[in-house]
Amino acid sequence: MDKLEKYVISIMSQDRVGIVYEVSKAICDLNGNIADIRQSVLCGYFTMILLVSFPEGISQREIERKLAEVDAHSETPIDAAVKKVEKGQGNVPKPNPENTYILTATGTDKIGFVATVTSFCVKHHINILDLSTTESEGSYIMILVIDLNRDILISEVRKDLALFTIDTGVKTVLQHYDIFKAVNDINLSIR
């Protein structure tokens, strides 16, 4: 079995049809296996981060050249960054699902909102696993998937969140991931 090297690849371009195909085809051409993708469109810009495993003989420079070919043939410029995952970094233990929570923060849209909410996480040694935000009619909403694995008492976090709300005016809701998923899961049958 060939030894594999992991790379994190970041892509950004003006949004249009076909970017995911073009990038994934280039990766496939280098025998790369996509393990994970996060993709979004922000203000008309397509953004994507991929975790890809390549055979050991494929260098970072070869990956960069292949993505430069995609850019050269693209109708919109594609910015790509490639970073090799160093030995040991790719083996980060996954959080225990029993300790995964959703923290929702809502308040007035203002400069520093994200820094204010994430300062709470830093102060309480809470690791943010995923984060999304949106602005709607003057309100700012953050949804954070957080890991409370580090000997953190939920009762203390809830108490401190209540004080945080009083101090900042940011409304917070902390739910176990399973409860959040059950309440917000949409099951659509495709026929």
KOLKETOR-820511 format. One record per residue (C-alpha): residue number from 0; z, y, x; residue in one letter. Coordinates in Angstrom, 1 decimal. Example, Ala and Ser with C-alpha at 12.3 -4.5 7.8 and 13.67 -1.06 7.14 Angstrom:
2
[pt 0; [7.8; -4.5; 12.3]; 'a']
[pt 1; [7.1; -1.1; 13.7]; 's']
This chain:
191
[pt 0; [0.0; 0.0; 0.0]; 'm']
[pt 1; [-1.0; 3.4; 1.3]; 'd']
[pt 2; [1.8; 5.8; 2.1]; 'k']
[pt 3; [1.7; 8.9; -0.1]; 'l']
[pt 4; [2.4; 12.6; 0.7]; 'e']
[pt 5; [3.7; 14.9; -2.1]; 'k']
[pt 6; [2.4; 18.4; -2.6]; 'y']
[pt 7; [3.3; 21.2; -5.0]; 'v']
[pt 8; [0.2; 23.1; -6.0]; 'i']
[pt 9; [0.2; 26.5; -7.8]; 's']
[pt 10; [-2.8; 27.8; -9.6]; 'i']
[pt 11; [-3.5; 31.2; -11.2]; 'm']
[pt 12; [-6.6; 32.6; -12.8]; 's']
[pt 13; [-7.8; 34.7; -15.6]; 'q']
[pt 14; [-7.6; 32.4; -18.6]; 'd']
[pt 15; [-10.7; 30.5; -19.7]; 'r']
[pt 16; [-11.8; 27.1; -20.8]; 'v']
[pt 17; [-12.1; 24.5; -18.1]; 'g']
[pt 18; [-9.6; 25.4; -15.4]; 'i']
[pt 19; [-7.4; 22.3; -15.9]; 'v']
[pt 20; [-10.5; 20.1; -15.7]; 'y']
[pt 21; [-11.8; 21.8; -12.6]; 'e']
[pt 22; [-8.5; 21.6; -10.7]; 'v']
[pt 23; [-7.7; 18.0; -11.9]; 's']
[pt 24; [-11.2; 16.8; -10.9]; 'k']
[pt 25; [-10.8; 18.3; -7.4]; 'a']
[pt 26; [-7.5; 16.5; -7.1]; 'i']
[pt 27; [-9.0; 13.3; -8.3]; 'c']
[pt 28; [-11.9; 13.6; -5.8]; 'd']
[pt 29; [-9.2; 13.6; -3.0]; 'l']
[pt 30; [-7.5; 10.5; -4.6]; 'n']
[pt 31; [-4.6; 12.6; -5.7]; 'g']
[pt 32; [-2.2; 11.4; -8.4]; 'n']
[pt 33; [-0.8; 14.1; -10.7]; 'i']
[pt 34; [2.9; 13.3; -11.3]; 'a']
[pt 35; [3.9; 16.5; -13.2]; 'd']
[pt 36; [2.3; 19.7; -14.6]; 'i']
[pt 37; [3.7; 22.9; -16.0]; 'r']
[pt 38; [1.1; 25.2; -17.4]; 'q']
[pt 39; [1.2; 28.5; -19.4]; 's']
[pt 40; [-0.9; 31.5; -20.2]; 'v']
[pt 41; [0.8; 34.9; -19.6]; 'l']
[pt 42; [-1.0; 38.2; -20.6]; 'c']
[pt 43; [-4.3; 36.5; -20.3]; 'g']
[pt 44; [-3.6; 34.8; -17.0]; 'y']
[pt 45; [-3.6; 31.0; -16.7]; 'f']
[pt 46; [-0.7; 29.7; -14.5]; 't']
[pt 47; [-0.1; 26.1; -13.6]; 'm']
[pt 48; [2.2; 24.3; -11.1]; 'i']
[pt 49; [1.4; 20.6; -10.3]; 'l']
[pt 50; [3.3; 17.9; -8.3]; 'l']
[pt 51; [0.6; 15.7; -6.8]; 'v']
[pt 52; [0.8; 12.7; -4.5]; 's']
[pt 53; [-2.1; 12.2; -2.0]; 'f']
[pt 54; [-2.8; 9.4; 0.4]; 'p']
[pt 55; [-1.3; 10.0; 3.8]; 'e']
[pt 56; [-4.7; 10.8; 5.4]; 'g']
[pt 57; [-5.3; 13.8; 3.2]; 'i']
[pt 58; [-4.1; 17.0; 4.9]; 's']
[pt 59; [-2.8; 20.2; 3.3]; 'q']
[pt 60; [-5.9; 22.0; 4.8]; 'r']
[pt 61; [-8.2; 19.5; 3.0]; 'e']
[pt 62; [-6.5; 20.2; -0.3]; 'i']
[pt 63; [-6.8; 23.9; 0.3]; 'e']
[pt 64; [-10.5; 23.6; 1.1]; 'r']
[pt 65; [-11.2; 21.5; -2.0]; 'k']
[pt 66; [-9.4; 24.1; -4.2]; 'l']
[pt 67; [-11.4; 26.8; -2.4]; 'a']
[pt 68; [-14.6; 25.0; -3.5]; 'e']
[pt 69; [-13.3; 25.1; -7.1]; 'v']
[pt 70; [-12.8; 28.9; -6.7]; 'd']
[pt 71; [-16.2; 29.4; -5.1]; 'a']
[pt 72; [-17.9; 27.7; -8.2]; 'h']
[pt 73; [-15.6; 29.2; -10.8]; 's']
[pt 74; [-16.6; 32.0; -13.2]; 'e']
[pt 75; [-13.2; 33.6; -12.6]; 't']
[pt 76; [-11.4; 33.8; -9.3]; 'p']
[pt 77; [-8.8; 31.1; -8.8]; 'i']
[pt 78; [-5.8; 31.7; -6.6]; 'd']
[pt 79; [-4.3; 28.5; -5.3]; 'a']
[pt 80; [-1.2; 27.8; -3.1]; 'a']
[pt 81; [-0.4; 24.4; -1.6]; 'v']
[pt 82; [3.0; 23.4; -0.3]; 'k']
[pt 83; [3.9; 20.0; 1.2]; 'k']
[pt 84; [7.1; 18.5; -0.1]; 'v']
[pt 85; [9.2; 17.8; 3.0]; 'e']
[pt 86; [10.8; 14.4; 3.5]; 'k']
[pt 87; [13.9; 14.0; 1.3]; 'g']
[pt 88; [13.0; 17.0; -0.9]; 'q']
[pt 89; [11.1; 14.8; -3.4]; 'g']
[pt 90; [14.1; 12.5; -3.9]; 'n']
[pt 91; [16.3; 15.0; -5.8]; 'v']
[pt 92; [18.3; 13.1; -8.3]; 'p']
[pt 93; [17.4; 13.7; -11.9]; 'k']
[pt 94; [20.0; 15.2; -14.1]; 'p']
[pt 95; [22.0; 12.9; -16.3]; 'n']
[pt 96; [20.6; 13.3; -19.8]; 'p']
[pt 97; [24.2; 13.2; -21.2]; 'e']
[pt 98; [24.8; 16.5; -19.3]; 'n']
[pt 99; [21.6; 18.4; -20.2]; 't']
[pt 100; [22.1; 21.3; -22.6]; 'y']
[pt 101; [20.0; 24.1; -24.1]; 'i']
[pt 102; [21.3; 27.6; -23.7]; 'l']
[pt 103; [19.6; 30.1; -26.0]; 't']
[pt 104; [20.2; 33.8; -25.3]; 'a']
[pt 105; [18.9; 36.6; -27.6]; 't']
[pt 106; [19.3; 40.3; -27.4]; 'g']
[pt 107; [17.5; 43.6; -27.2]; 't']
[pt 108; [14.5; 43.6; -24.9]; 'd']
[pt 109; [15.5; 45.6; -21.8]; 'k']
[pt 110; [15.2; 45.7; -18.0]; 'i']
[pt 111; [17.6; 43.2; -16.5]; 'g']
[pt 112; [17.9; 40.8; -19.4]; 'f']
[pt 113; [16.9; 37.7; -17.4]; 'v']
[pt 114; [19.1; 38.7; -14.5]; 'a']
[pt 115; [22.1; 39.2; -16.8]; 't']
[pt 116; [21.8; 35.8; -18.4]; 'v']
[pt 117; [21.1; 34.0; -15.1]; 't']
[pt 118; [24.1; 35.7; -13.5]; 's']
[pt 119; [26.2; 33.8; -16.0]; 'f']
[pt 120; [24.6; 30.5; -14.8]; 'c']
[pt 121; [25.2; 31.4; -11.1]; 'v']
[pt 122; [28.8; 32.4; -11.7]; 'k']
[pt 123; [29.5; 29.0; -13.4]; 'h']
[pt 124; [27.4; 26.9; -10.9]; 'h']
[pt 125; [25.0; 25.9; -13.7]; 'i']
[pt 126; [21.6; 24.7; -12.5]; 'n']
[pt 127; [18.6; 25.9; -14.6]; 'i']
[pt 128; [16.1; 23.0; -15.0]; 'l']
[pt 129; [13.6; 24.9; -17.2]; 'd']
[pt 130; [13.3; 28.4; -18.6]; 'l']
[pt 131; [11.1; 30.1; -21.1]; 's']
[pt 132; [11.2; 33.6; -22.6]; 't']
[pt 133; [9.5; 35.5; -25.3]; 't']
[pt 134; [9.6; 39.0; -26.7]; 'e']
[pt 135; [9.3; 39.6; -30.4]; 's']
[pt 136; [9.7; 42.9; -32.3]; 'e']
[pt 137; [12.1; 44.4; -29.7]; 'g']
[pt 138; [14.2; 41.2; -29.3]; 's']
[pt 139; [14.1; 39.1; -26.2]; 'y']
[pt 140; [14.7; 35.4; -26.4]; 'i']
[pt 141; [15.5; 33.1; -23.5]; 'm']
[pt 142; [15.6; 29.3; -23.8]; 'i']
[pt 143; [17.2; 27.6; -20.7]; 'l']
[pt 144; [17.4; 23.8; -20.2]; 'v']
[pt 145; [20.6; 23.5; -18.0]; 'i']
[pt 146; [22.4; 20.8; -16.1]; 'd']
[pt 147; [26.1; 20.7; -16.5]; 'l']
[pt 148; [26.6; 17.8; -14.1]; 'n']
[pt 149; [28.9; 19.5; -11.6]; 'r']
[pt 150; [32.3; 18.8; -13.1]; 'd']
[pt 151; [31.9; 21.7; -15.5]; 'i']
[pt 152; [34.1; 21.7; -18.7]; 'l']
[pt 153; [32.0; 22.4; -21.8]; 'i']
[pt 154; [35.0; 24.0; -23.4]; 's']
[pt 155; [35.3; 26.5; -20.5]; 'e']
[pt 156; [31.6; 27.3; -20.6]; 'v']
[pt 157; [31.8; 27.9; -24.4]; 'r']
[pt 158; [34.8; 30.2; -24.0]; 'k']
[pt 159; [33.2; 32.1; -21.2]; 'd']
[pt 160; [30.0; 32.4; -23.2]; 'l']
[pt 161; [31.9; 34.0; -26.1]; 'a']
[pt 162; [33.3; 36.6; -23.6]; 'l']
[pt 163; [29.9; 37.1; -22.1]; 'f']
[pt 164; [28.5; 37.9; -25.6]; 't']
[pt 165; [31.2; 40.5; -26.1]; 'i']
[pt 166; [30.7; 42.1; -22.7]; 'd']
[pt 167; [26.8; 42.1; -22.7]; 't']
[pt 168; [25.8; 42.0; -26.4]; 'g']
[pt 169; [23.6; 39.0; -25.6]; 'v']
[pt 170; [24.0; 36.4; -28.3]; 'k']
[pt 171; [24.2; 32.8; -27.0]; 't']
[pt 172; [24.0; 29.3; -28.4]; 'v']
[pt 173; [24.9; 26.3; -26.3]; 'l']
[pt 174; [23.7; 22.9; -27.7]; 'q']
[pt 175; [23.4; 19.4; -26.2]; 'h']
[pt 176; [19.8; 18.7; -25.5]; 'y']
[pt 177; [19.7; 15.8; -28.0]; 'd']
[pt 178; [21.0; 18.0; -30.8]; 'i']
[pt 179; [18.5; 20.7; -30.0]; 'f']
[pt 180; [15.6; 18.2; -29.8]; 'k']
[pt 181; [16.6; 16.6; -33.2]; 'a']
[pt 182; [16.8; 20.0; -34.9]; 'v']
[pt 183; [13.6; 21.4; -33.3]; 'n']
[pt 184; [11.4; 18.3; -33.0]; 'd']
[pt 185; [8.2; 18.4; -35.0]; 'i']
[pt 186; [6.8; 15.0; -35.8]; 'n']
[pt 187; [3.1; 15.3; -36.6]; 'l']
[pt 188; [1.2; 12.2; -37.4]; 's']
[pt 189; [-2.4; 12.3; -36.1]; 'i']
[pt 190; [-4.9; 10.5; -38.2]; 'r']
